[in-house]
Amino acid sequence: MKDLLRNKIWHSIGLGVDLLYPPACAGCGVIGRGWWCPACDAAVHRVSVDDVRDLELPGGRTLRCVAWAVYEPPLRDAIHAL
């Protein structure tokens, strides 16, 4: 019972904060769509599996580089907003 009450209190506090400071998209700043809006999600250039690269390190070692998306706006703006 205590957990249910605690969850309801935190949920109410979250709603109050959202009323005072509406959530804005971290990529473009649009208010009211949460921290990441559908327009920014569609604008992100995702990386395919073929874009995985191996980097040569000193000592003959290699480092495999894997990315989810290209580091450019709006993804870069969202990361900087964190």
N, C-alpha and C positions, 0 to 999 in steps of 0.2 A: 504493500500500500504506500509506503514511504517513497519507493522508487517511482511509482506512478505520479504522485504529487510533485516530486522533484522534477520529473520530466515535463509536467504541465507548466510548472513555474518557469523552467528554462525556455520552454517553447514560447511562453507569453513574453518573456524578456526579449527573446529574439524578434518576435513580431513588433514589439515596441521600438527596438533599435531600427528595424527596417522602416518603420513609419517616420522616425526622426532622420535617418540617413538611408534613403532608398538604395538598394544594391545596384551598382552600376557595372556594366561589362568592363572587364579589365583591358580588353582589346580596343574598343572604340568609345567607351564612355556612355553608351546608351543606358538610361536609367530604367529600372524595373524588370529587367530580363535575367537577373542573376549575374554571377561573376563572369559568364561566358555566353554570348548571345549566338543564335543560329547563323546570323550573317557572318560573324567572325569565324565560326566553325567552318562555314562553307568557303571562306577566303583562304584558309590555311592550305599551303601546298604540302601535302603529305609525301613522305619518302617511301619509295618501293623497296622491296627486298633486294633488288639489283643494285641499289645505291650503297650497300654496305661496303666499307673500305677498310683495308688493313694499313696501318701506319708503321713504318720502320722506326724502331727505337734504338738508341745506342746499345751496343752489346749484342746486336743481332736479334733482339726480341721484336715481336710485333704486337700491336694493339689493335683489336678489332673495334671499329667505330660504327655504332648503330644509332640512328636517329628516328624519331617519330615523325618529325616535320622539319621543313626548312626554317631556319632562324631568321625570320623577317616579319614585318608587321602583318597581321595584328598579333601573332604569337609573341614576337619580341616585346611589344608594348605591354602585353599581359604579364610576361615574366618580370619586366621592370617594375610593374605596378605592385608586385607582391611585397 
